[in-house]
């Protein structure tokens, strides 16, 4: 702080003056001047006290100097300098040194303290001159008294002006400290807001280097979206060239830009991103302009639009499903009665077709009603149901394979070390069976064409992956994977992946798709991978022990 530096400066000046006085009297003694030994001890004691005060005390930022401090500085200086002035050894005038206590009080003390010290040093100087006149040590008494009066007046002026400047310095320092605290607080709030944004925020300079990037932006760019703060270079990755071109266009035209681009990841499907740019205004001549880029995942935007559309459509679908269920039950019952009286193989094939399609319609009705029956946030328990992910995955895959051992061959690799997840076991079964059915539809006939694995991240977050060696999906299919009633198969209801997503969202888990490689026969094979990221489980509450209970 500024006053602390001034304090240390005064204490160092006192040590320097004390050392100079000690060396001066030692030199006079060495030159043969008659100097009493007690005077050298007196100067040595003053030097020791000044050095001790400099090394042992520290300035306080909140409290004013104590009375002991003023006695140890102003009081001792006044006594020492007065004694030296009274001795007048070698014809040396020590009266200018009396200005040091005045400066010290003016800077570190209040206005009353500064003016009081100036008055005290003036009276002391007049008393010393009066003593010298009384002892006939000087010849021109009037000139000496006038000089002392003018010196005292200078002390008062010096004390007032220096105290005003010190008070101004204190006010400016307090204002600067408050401003710095406000700036740090505002910066911290801005960082928290930007890091919590679901939209990505990039700050890019003219060379394409990022000055700042929030976790959402790093996630959209395919890098680590966590605590990594390594600057990114947009020109270093081919998938980021479109962002670099948009930033350069913003700098070149000096206008805001907006565009929908594709960010390509190595070995993964591209992600469509809407980018809006803004150029910062350089208020100073040599200030650098920066491009602020706002990145928004178009899949999330489209998902919100689809959710709003499907909210009304879901209510209508539930009402229609209820109306269809009763006529469908009548059709199924009538077809069963009719099938009992038919013996013609051709007619039996027709009733079989009616039965199969009635079952298909019944399944669709059940799935529609299942979606509409439970609201999205219905699973909000104070104690969420937990499932051992590895054990449940192995059991579900084993039961699923029993239905057709020849075709349903799946390789399971557990990796969560028995850690549970907050997920209903029956809902986990539905999600995994749907993903396995979807993988079976496009996988090859090899033994390890379908692979299921679990893993545990560093933050105790568990994950589930269902991989198959099927061909890559078309872009149009991938964009609508988790939408209801959308399927690339004509005989599919298109509700399987939608139900998976709904069940995951109810448990605050996330589900997604990506192209990923798995090792097979020593080679990396590309395939389709659906992954589920579970939220970390809450630690169990510690039971109360008898010793924890305090009796009142």
C-alpha positions as CSV (number, residue, x, y, z in Angstrom):
1,X,0.0,0.0,0.0
2,X,1.1,3.6,-0.6
3,X,1.0,4.7,3.1
4,X,2.9,1.5,4.1
5,X,5.7,2.4,1.7
6,X,5.8,5.9,3.1
7,X,6.0,4.5,6.6
8,X,8.8,2.2,5.7
9,X,10.5,5.2,4.0
10,X,10.3,7.3,7.2
11,X,11.6,4.5,9.3
12,X,14.5,3.9,6.9
13,X,15.3,7.7,6.9
14,X,15.4,7.7,10.7
15,X,17.9,4.8,10.6
16,X,20.0,6.5,8.0
17,X,20.0,9.8,9.9
18,X,21.0,8.1,13.1
19,X,23.8,6.2,11.4
20,X,25.0,9.5,9.8
21,X,25.0,11.2,13.2
22,X,26.9,8.3,14.8
23,X,29.5,8.3,12.0
24,X,29.8,12.1,12.1
25,X,30.7,12.1,15.8
26,X,33.0,9.1,15.4
27,X,34.8,11.0,12.7
28,X,35.1,14.1,14.9
29,X,36.5,12.0,17.7
30,X,39.0,10.4,15.3
31,X,40.1,13.9,14.1
32,X,40.9,14.9,17.7
33,X,37.8,16.8,18.6
34,X,37.0,16.7,22.4
35,X,33.8,14.7,22.3
36,X,32.4,13.2,25.6
37,X,32.2,9.4,25.5
38,X,28.5,9.6,26.8
39,X,27.6,11.5,23.6
40,X,28.8,8.6,21.4
41,X,26.8,6.2,23.5
42,X,23.8,8.5,23.2
43,X,24.1,8.5,19.4
44,X,24.6,4.7,19.4
45,X,21.5,4.3,21.5
46,X,19.5,6.5,19.1
47,X,20.7,4.4,16.2
48,X,19.8,1.2,18.0
49,X,16.3,2.4,18.8
50,X,15.6,3.6,15.2
51,X,16.9,0.3,13.8
52,X,14.8,-1.8,16.3
53,X,11.6,0.2,15.5
54,X,12.3,-0.3,11.8
55,X,12.7,-4.0,12.1
56,X,10.1,-4.9,14.8
57,X,7.0,-2.9,13.9
58,X,4.6,-3.0,10.9
59,X,2.1,-0.4,9.7
60,X,-1.5,-1.1,10.4
61,X,-4.0,-0.6,7.6
62,X,-7.0,-0.2,9.9
63,X,-5.8,1.4,13.1
64,X,-4.0,4.7,13.6
65,X,-0.5,4.7,15.2
66,X,-0.6,4.3,19.0
67,X,0.8,6.6,21.6
68,X,3.8,4.4,22.1
69,X,4.6,4.8,18.4
70,X,4.5,8.6,18.6
71,X,6.7,8.6,21.8
72,X,9.2,6.2,20.1
73,X,9.5,8.3,17.0
74,X,8.5,12.0,17.4
75,X,9.4,12.1,21.1
76,X,12.8,10.5,20.7
77,X,13.6,12.5,17.6
78,X,12.8,15.8,19.4
79,X,14.9,14.9,22.5
80,X,17.9,13.7,20.4
81,X,17.9,16.6,17.9
82,X,17.4,19.1,20.7
83,X,20.3,17.7,22.7
84,X,22.5,17.8,19.7
85,X,21.5,21.3,18.8
86,X,22.1,22.3,22.4
87,X,25.6,20.8,22.4
88,X,26.5,22.5,19.0
89,X,29.7,20.4,18.7
90,X,31.9,21.4,15.8
91,X,29.6,24.3,15.0
92,X,27.1,22.0,13.3
93,X,23.4,23.2,13.2
94,X,21.0,20.4,13.9
95,X,17.8,22.5,13.8
96,X,16.8,21.4,10.2
97,X,16.5,17.8,11.6
98,X,13.5,18.9,13.7
99,X,11.5,19.0,10.4
100,X,11.6,15.2,10.3
101,X,9.2,14.7,13.2
102,X,6.9,17.3,11.7
103,X,6.8,15.4,8.3
104,X,6.3,12.1,10.1
105,X,3.3,13.4,12.1
106,X,1.8,15.2,9.1
107,X,1.9,12.0,6.9
108,X,1.0,9.3,9.4
109,X,-1.1,11.3,11.9
110,X,-4.2,13.5,11.9
111,X,-4.3,17.2,11.2
112,X,-4.3,18.1,14.9
113,X,-1.4,15.8,15.5
114,X,0.5,17.4,12.6
115,X,-0.2,21.0,13.7
116,X,0.5,20.1,17.4
117,X,3.9,18.6,16.4
118,X,4.7,21.7,14.4
119,X,3.9,23.9,17.4
120,X,5.9,21.7,19.7
121,X,9.0,21.8,17.4
122,X,8.6,25.6,17.0
123,X,8.5,26.1,20.8
124,X,11.4,23.7,21.3
125,X,13.4,25.6,18.7
126,X,12.6,29.0,20.4
127,X,13.5,27.5,23.8
128,X,16.9,26.3,22.4
129,X,17.6,29.7,20.9
130,X,16.6,31.5,24.1
131,X,18.9,29.2,26.1
132,X,21.8,30.0,23.7
133,X,21.0,33.8,24.0
134,X,20.9,33.5,27.8
135,X,24.3,31.7,27.9
136,X,25.8,34.2,25.4
137,X,26.5,31.6,22.8
138,X,25.4,33.9,20.0
139,X,25.8,37.6,19.2
140,X,22.8,38.7,17.2
141,X,19.8,37.7,19.2
142,X,17.2,39.4,17.1
143,X,18.3,37.6,13.8
144,X,18.4,34.3,15.6
145,X,14.8,34.7,17.0
146,X,13.5,35.9,13.6
147,X,15.0,32.8,11.9
148,X,13.5,30.5,14.5
149,X,10.1,32.2,14.0
150,X,10.3,31.8,10.2
151,X,11.4,28.2,10.6
152,X,8.4,27.5,12.9
153,X,6.1,29.2,10.4
154,X,7.6,26.9,7.8
155,X,6.9,23.9,10.1
156,X,3.2,24.9,10.3
157,X,2.9,25.4,6.5
158,X,4.7,22.1,5.8
159,X,2.5,20.2,8.3
160,X,-0.7,21.5,6.9
161,X,0.2,20.9,3.2
162,X,1.7,17.5,3.7
163,X,-1.2,16.4,5.9
164,X,-3.6,17.5,3.2
165,X,-1.7,15.6,0.5
166,X,-1.5,12.5,2.8
167,X,-5.3,12.6,3.4
168,X,-5.8,12.9,-0.3
169,X,-3.6,10.0,-0.9
170,X,-5.5,7.9,1.7
171,X,-8.8,8.8,0.0
172,X,-7.5,8.0,-3.4
173,X,-6.1,4.7,-2.1
174,X,-9.4,3.7,-0.5
175,X,-11.3,4.6,-3.6
176,X,-8.9,2.6,-5.8
177,X,-9.2,-0.3,-3.4
178,X,-13.0,-0.2,-3.5
179,X,-12.9,0.1,-7.3
180,X,-10.5,-2.9,-7.5
181,X,-12.8,-4.9,-5.3
182,X,-15.8,-4.0,-7.5
183,X,-13.9,-4.9,-10.6
184,X,-12.8,-8.2,-9.2
185,X,-16.3,-8.9,-8.0
186,X,-17.8,-8.0,-11.4
187,X,-15.2,-10.1,-13.2
188,X,-15.9,-13.0,-10.9
189,X,-19.7,-12.7,-11.5
190,X,-19.1,-12.4,-15.3
191,X,-16.9,-15.5,-15.2
192,X,-19.6,-17.5,-13.3
193,X,-22.3,-16.3,-15.6
194,X,-20.3,-17.1,-18.8
195,X,-19.2,-20.5,-17.5
196,X,-22.8,-21.4,-16.6
197,X,-24.1,-20.5,-20.0
198,X,-25.3,-23.3,-22.1
199,X,-24.2,-21.3,-25.2
200,X,-20.6,-21.3,-26.1
201,X,-18.6,-18.0,-25.8
202,X,-15.3,-17.5,-27.6
203,X,-13.1,-14.4,-27.5
204,X,-10.8,-14.5,-30.5
205,X,-8.1,-12.1,-31.7
206,X,-7.2,-11.2,-35.2
207,X,-4.7,-14.1,-35.5
208,X,-7.4,-16.7,-34.6
209,X,-6.1,-17.4,-31.1
210,X,-8.7,-17.6,-28.3
211,X,-8.3,-15.2,-25.4
212,X,-11.2,-16.9,-23.5
213,X,-13.5,-19.9,-24.0
214,X,-16.2,-21.1,-21.6
215,X,-16.7,-24.9,-21.0
216,X,-19.8,-24.9,-23.3
217,X,-17.6,-23.6,-26.2
218,X,-14.9,-26.1,-25.6
219,X,-17.5,-28.9,-25.6
220,X,-18.9,-27.7,-28.8
221,X,-15.5,-27.5,-30.4
222,X,-14.8,-31.1,-29.3
223,X,-12.2,-30.4,-26.6
224,X,-12.3,-30.9,-22.9
225,X,-15.2,-28.8,-21.5
226,X,-14.0,-29.0,-17.9
227,X,-11.3,-27.0,-16.2
228,X,-8.9,-26.8,-19.1
229,X,-7.9,-23.2,-19.9
230,X,-5.4,-23.8,-22.6
231,X,-5.7,-21.2,-25.4
232,X,-7.1,-22.6,-28.7
233,X,-5.9,-21.8,-32.2
234,X,-8.8,-21.9,-34.6
235,X,-6.5,-22.5,-37.5
236,X,-4.9,-25.6,-36.0
237,X,-7.9,-27.9,-36.6
238,X,-9.5,-28.4,-40.0
239,X,-13.0,-28.6,-38.4
240,X,-12.6,-25.1,-36.9
241,X,-11.6,-23.4,-40.2
242,X,-15.2,-22.1,-40.7
243,X,-15.0,-20.4,-37.3
244,X,-11.7,-18.8,-38.2
245,X,-13.1,-17.6,-41.6
246,X,-16.1,-16.0,-39.8
247,X,-13.9,-14.2,-37.3
248,X,-11.7,-12.9,-40.1
249,X,-14.8,-11.7,-41.9
250,X,-15.9,-9.9,-38.8
251,X,-12.5,-8.2,-38.4
252,X,-12.4,-7.3,-42.1
253,X,-16.0,-5.9,-42.4
254,X,-16.0,-4.5,-38.8
255,X,-19.6,-5.6,-38.6
256,X,-21.4,-8.4,-36.7
257,X,-21.9,-11.7,-38.5
258,X,-24.2,-14.7,-38.2
259,X,-23.9,-18.1,-39.9
260,X,-24.7,-21.7,-39.4
261,X,-21.6,-23.9,-39.8
262,X,-20.6,-27.5,-39.2
263,X,-17.9,-28.3,-36.7
264,X,-16.2,-31.5,-37.7
265,X,-14.6,-33.8,-35.2
266,X,-12.1,-36.5,-36.1
267,X,-13.8,-39.9,-36.2
268,X,-17.2,-38.3,-35.1
269,X,-20.2,-37.0,-36.9
270,X,-20.2,-33.2,-37.5
271,X,-22.2,-30.9,-35.2
272,X,-24.3,-28.0,-36.6
273,X,-23.6,-24.7,-34.8
274,X,-25.2,-21.3,-35.1
275,X,-22.5,-18.6,-34.7
276,X,-23.1,-14.9,-33.9
277,X,-20.1,-12.6,-33.8
278,X,-19.6,-9.1,-32.2
279,X,-16.6,-6.9,-32.4
280,X,-15.4,-5.1,-29.3
281,X,-14.9,-1.4,-29.5
282,X,-11.4,-0.1,-29.0
283,X,-11.7,3.1,-26.9
284,X,-7.9,3.8,-26.9
285,X,-5.8,4.4,-30.0
286,X,-3.5,1.4,-29.5
287,X,-6.1,-0.9,-28.0
288,X,-6.7,-4.2,-29.7
289,X,-10.2,-5.2,-31.0
290,X,-11.5,-8.7,-30.2
291,X,-14.1,-10.8,-31.8
292,X,-16.7,-12.3,-29.4
293,X,-18.3,-15.4,-30.9
294,X,-21.6,-16.9,-29.4
295,X,-22.0,-20.6,-30.3
296,X,-25.3,-22.3,-30.1
297,X,-25.9,-26.0,-30.8
298,X,-28.6,-26.2,-33.4
299,X,-29.6,-29.6,-32.1
300,X,-30.6,-28.1,-28.8
301,X,-32.6,-25.4,-30.5
302,X,-34.4,-27.9,-32.7
303,X,-34.9,-30.1,-29.7
304,X,-36.7,-27.3,-27.9
305,X,-38.9,-26.6,-30.9
306,X,-39.7,-30.3,-31.2
307,X,-40.5,-30.5,-27.5
308,X,-43.0,-27.6,-27.8
309,X,-44.6,-29.2,-30.8
310,X,-44.7,-32.7,-29.2
311,X,-46.2,-31.4,-26.0
312,X,-49.5,-30.7,-27.8
313,X,-49.2,-33.7,-30.1
314,X,-48.5,-36.0,-27.1
315,X,-51.8,-35.0,-25.5
316,X,-53.7,-35.6,-28.7
317,X,-51.9,-38.9,-29.3
318,X,-52.9,-40.1,-25.8
319,X,-56.5,-39.3,-26.5
320,X,-56.4,-41.0,-29.8
321,X,-54.7,-44.1,-28.3
322,X,-57.4,-44.4,-25.7
323,X,-60.0,-44.2,-28.4
324,X,-58.2,-46.8,-30.5
325,X,-57.6,-49.3,-27.7
326,X,-61.3,-50.5,-27.4
327,X,-61.9,-51.0,-31.1
328,X,-58.6,-52.7,-31.4
329,X,-59.4,-55.1,-28.6
330,X,-62.7,-55.9,-30.4
331,X,-60.9,-56.5,-33.7
332,X,-58.4,-58.8,-32.0
333,X,-61.1,-60.8,-30.2
334,X,-63.2,-61.1,-33.3
335,X,-60.2,-62.3,-35.3
336,X,-59.4,-64.9,-32.7
337,X,-63.0,-66.2,-32.8
338,X,-62.9,-66.2,-36.6
339,X,-59.6,-68.1,-36.6
340,X,-61.1,-70.9,-34.6
341,X,-63.7,-71.6,-37.3
342,X,-61.4,-71.4,-40.4
343,X,-59.7,-74.4,-41.9
344,X,-58.6,-73.0,-45.2
345,X,-54.8,-72.3,-45.1
346,X,-55.2,-69.1,-47.2
347,X,-57.8,-67.7,-44.8
348,X,-55.7,-68.7,-41.8
349,X,-52.8,-66.7,-43.3
350,X,-55.1,-63.7,-43.6
351,X,-56.2,-64.0,-39.9
352,X,-52.5,-64.4,-38.9
353,X,-51.8,-61.1,-40.7
354,X,-54.7,-59.5,-38.9
355,X,-53.4,-60.8,-35.6
356,X,-49.8,-59.7,-36.2
357,X,-50.8,-56.2,-37.2
358,X,-53.3,-55.9,-34.3
359,X,-50.5,-56.8,-32.0
360,X,-48.3,-54.2,-33.6
361,X,-51.0,-51.6,-33.2
362,X,-51.5,-52.6,-29.6
363,X,-47.8,-52.2,-28.9
364,X,-47.8,-48.7,-30.5
365,X,-50.8,-47.8,-28.3
366,X,-49.1,-49.0,-25.2
367,X,-45.9,-47.1,-26.0
368,X,-47.9,-43.9,-26.6
369,X,-49.8,-44.3,-23.4
370,X,-46.6,-45.1,-21.5
371,X,-45.1,-41.8,-22.7
372,X,-48.1,-39.7,-21.8
373,X,-48.9,-41.5,-18.5
374,X,-45.9,-40.3,-16.5
375,X,-44.9,-36.6,-16.6
376,X,-41.3,-35.8,-17.3
377,X,-40.4,-34.8,-13.7
378,X,-42.5,-37.5,-12.0
379,X,-39.4,-39.3,-10.7
380,X,-38.4,-36.8,-8.0
381,X,-37.7,-38.9,-4.9
382,X,-36.0,-37.7,-1.8
383,X,-34.1,-41.1,-1.8
384,X,-33.6,-42.1,-5.5
385,X,-33.6,-45.7,-6.4
386,X,-30.1,-47.0,-7.0
387,X,-28.9,-49.8,-9.3
388,X,-25.6,-51.6,-9.6
389,X,-24.8,-50.8,-13.2
390,X,-22.4,-53.6,-13.9
391,X,-24.5,-56.3,-12.4
392,X,-27.7,-55.0,-14.0
393,X,-26.1,-54.6,-17.4
394,X,-24.8,-58.2,-17.4
395,X,-28.2,-59.5,-16.3
396,X,-30.1,-57.6,-18.9
397,X,-27.8,-58.6,-21.7
398,X,-27.9,-62.2,-20.6
399,X,-31.7,-62.3,-20.6
400,X,-31.8,-60.5,-23.9
401,X,-29.5,-63.1,-25.5
402,X,-31.6,-66.0,-24.3
403,X,-34.4,-65.2,-26.7
404,X,-32.2,-66.0,-29.7
405,X,-28.7,-67.3,-28.9
406,X,-27.8,-67.7,-32.6
407,X,-28.3,-64.0,-33.5
408,X,-28.2,-62.2,-30.2
409,X,-24.6,-62.5,-29.3
410,X,-23.3,-59.6,-27.2
411,X,-19.9,-58.9,-25.6
412,X,-20.2,-57.2,-22.1
413,X,-17.3,-55.3,-20.5
414,X,-18.0,-54.0,-17.0
415,X,-16.0,-51.1,-15.7
416,X,-17.7,-49.2,-12.9
417,X,-16.2,-51.3,-10.1
418,X,-19.7,-52.0,-8.6
419,X,-20.6,-48.3,-8.1
420,X,-24.3,-47.8,-8.2
421,X,-26.2,-45.2,-10.3
422,X,-29.4,-43.3,-9.5
423,X,-31.7,-45.1,-12.1
424,X,-34.7,-47.3,-11.8
425,X,-33.8,-50.9,-12.6
426,X,-36.9,-51.5,-14.8
427,X,-36.3,-48.2,-16.7
428,X,-32.7,-49.2,-17.2
429,X,-33.9,-52.5,-18.6
430,X,-36.1,-50.8,-21.1
431,X,-33.4,-48.4,-22.2
432,X,-30.8,-51.1,-22.6
433,X,-33.2,-53.5,-24.4
434,X,-34.2,-50.8,-26.8
435,X,-30.6,-50.0,-27.6
436,X,-29.8,-53.6,-28.0
437,X,-32.7,-54.1,-30.4
438,X,-31.7,-51.1,-32.4
439,X,-28.0,-52.4,-32.5
440,X,-29.2,-55.9,-33.6
441,X,-31.1,-54.4,-36.5
442,X,-28.0,-52.9,-38.2
443,X,-25.2,-55.1,-36.8
444,X,-23.3,-57.8,-38.8
445,X,-23.4,-61.5,-38.0
446,X,-20.0,-61.7,-36.3
447,X,-19.7,-62.8,-32.7
448,X,-18.5,-59.4,-31.4
449,X,-20.6,-57.2,-33.6
450,X,-22.5,-55.9,-30.6
451,X,-20.4,-54.7,-27.6
452,X,-21.8,-53.3,-24.3
453,X,-19.4,-51.6,-21.9
454,X,-19.6,-49.5,-18.8
455,X,-17.0,-47.1,-17.5
456,X,-16.3,-44.8,-14.6
457,X,-15.0,-41.2,-15.0
458,X,-12.7,-39.4,-12.7
459,X,-15.7,-37.5,-11.1
460,X,-17.4,-40.8,-10.2
461,X,-19.8,-40.4,-13.1
462,X,-20.7,-43.7,-14.7
463,X,-21.4,-44.3,-18.4
464,X,-23.0,-47.0,-20.5
465,X,-22.1,-47.7,-24.2
466,X,-23.9,-49.9,-26.7
467,X,-21.7,-50.3,-29.8
468,X,-22.4,-52.1,-33.1
469,X,-20.5,-52.5,-36.3
470,X,-23.2,-51.2,-38.5
471,X,-22.7,-48.7,-41.4
472,X,-22.8,-45.0,-40.6
473,X,-26.2,-43.3,-40.4
474,X,-27.3,-40.9,-43.0
475,X,-27.2,-37.2,-41.9
476,X,-31.0,-36.8,-42.1
477,X,-31.5,-39.9,-39.9
478,X,-29.0,-38.8,-37.3
479,X,-30.6,-35.4,-36.9
480,X,-33.9,-37.0,-35.9
481,X,-32.7,-40.1,-34.0
482,X,-34.5,-39.4,-30.7
483,X,-37.7,-37.9,-32.2
484,X,-41.0,-39.8,-31.7
485,X,-42.5,-41.6,-34.7
486,X,-39.3,-41.3,-36.7
487,X,-37.6,-44.4,-38.0
488,X,-35.7,-45.5,-41.0
489,X,-37.6,-48.8,-40.9
490,X,-41.1,-49.0,-42.3
491,X,-42.2,-51.5,-39.7
492,X,-40.9,-49.7,-36.7
493,X,-43.1,-47.3,-34.6
494,X,-40.1,-44.9,-34.1
495,X,-40.7,-44.6,-30.4
496,X,-37.9,-46.8,-29.0
497,X,-35.1,-44.2,-28.9
498,X,-37.6,-41.5,-27.9
499,X,-38.7,-43.6,-24.9
500,X,-35.0,-44.1,-24.0
501,X,-34.4,-40.4,-24.1
502,X,-37.5,-39.7,-22.0
503,X,-36.5,-42.2,-19.4
504,X,-32.9,-40.9,-19.2
505,X,-34.1,-37.3,-18.8
506,X,-36.5,-38.4,-16.0
507,X,-33.4,-39.6,-14.1
508,X,-31.3,-36.6,-15.1
509,X,-29.1,-38.7,-17.3
510,X,-28.1,-37.9,-20.9
511,X,-28.2,-40.1,-23.9
512,X,-26.5,-39.5,-27.3
513,X,-25.0,-41.0,-30.4
514,X,-21.6,-40.9,-32.0
515,X,-19.4,-42.8,-34.5
516,X,-16.7,-44.6,-32.5
517,X,-14.0,-47.2,-33.1
518,X,-13.6,-50.5,-31.2
519,X,-10.8,-53.0,-31.4
520,X,-11.6,-56.3,-33.1
521,X,-9.0,-58.8,-34.2
522,X,-6.3,-56.2,-33.5
523,X,-7.9,-53.7,-35.8
524,X,-9.9,-50.5,-35.1
525,X,-13.4,-50.9,-36.5
526,X,-15.8,-48.0,-36.9
527,X,-19.3,-48.4,-35.7
528,X,-22.4,-46.8,-34.2
529,X,-22.3,-46.1,-30.5
530,X,-25.2,-45.0,-28.2
531,X,-24.0,-43.8,-24.8
532,X,-25.7,-42.9,-21.6
533,X,-24.1,-40.7,-19.0
534,X,-25.5,-41.1,-15.5
535,X,-25.3,-38.5,-12.8
536,X,-23.0,-39.2,-9.9
537,X,-24.8,-41.0,-7.1
538,X,-25.4,-39.1,-3.8
539,X,-23.4,-40.4,-0.9
540,X,-25.5,-42.3,1.6
541,X,-26.5,-40.4,4.8
542,X,-24.2,-41.3,7.7
543,X,-26.3,-43.0,10.5
544,X,-26.2,-41.3,13.8
545,X,-24.1,-42.8,16.5
546,X,-24.9,-42.7,20.2
547,X,-21.8,-40.6,20.9
548,X,-23.0,-38.0,18.4
549,X,-26.1,-37.3,20.4
550,X,-25.7,-34.6,23.0
551,X,-27.9,-34.5,26.0
552,X,-29.3,-31.1,27.0
